Amino acid sequence: MILKDTVMAFVGTIAFSVLFDVPKKHYALCGLVGALGWISFKFIQYLGFSIVTSTVVASAVITFTSMILSMKQKTPTTIFLTSGIFCLVPGAYIYYASYNIFAADSSLVFYYLKETAKIALAISFGIILVYSFSSKIFSLKNKKGNTKIKE
């Protein structure tokens, strides 16, 4: 099951990369970022943590991986980050909230909107967490004060 889900995350991320006009040479790496994010998400859930905690960790993994790949490929981080985060977006919750608006079940509408907001904030928090530490991680200074690794 996890292998099938990971392959689907890989393929779905590549499809999203095509939609976002990512250069073809980066498709496989974008898929890898999405697959790593999905594996991280499922692993943290397997350990018994909530969807929100799993999303924060997976978002941080996706962001960190995107930053590393962007340096190696000499391309903007957003190429990998925007595509890779696709697997964590709470699309089903948004759908269920919309569905329940038309089904006139306001309690479920608010439940799904609340869950959507929590997951969206968790994604944002994971990205912000990595970016806030990225200056310490990625700007190793040499004796002259020049950075060895540049974003």
C-alpha positions, 0 to 999 in steps of 0.5 A: 500500500505504501509503495503504491501511494508513494508511486502515485505521489511521485506521478502526481507531483510530476503531473503537477510539475507539467501543469506548473511549467517546470522545465522537463529536466526537473520532472523526476526530481520534482517527483522525488521531492513529492514522494519523499514528502509523502513517505515522511507524512505517512511515516510520522502518521504511522508513529501515531502523530496527528495529521497536522504534525505529520504535515509539518514534518513532511512540509519541512522535509519537502522544503529542505529537499527542495533547497538542497536540489535547487543548489545542486541544480542551480535553479530556484527553490520554488521549482521543487517546492511548489510541485513537491508540496502538492501531495500535502494540499488538503484537496479532499477536505476542501472538496468535502467542505464544498460538498457539504455546503450544497448538502446543507450540513453546516456542522460538517462544512465547519469541520472540514474548513477547520481541518483544511485551515489546520493543514494549510497552516501546518504546511506554512509552518513547515516551510517557515521552520526550514527557511528560518534555519536555512541561513544557519544551515546553508551559509557556511562561512569561510575565513574571508566571510564568503559563503561556501554554499549559496542558495 
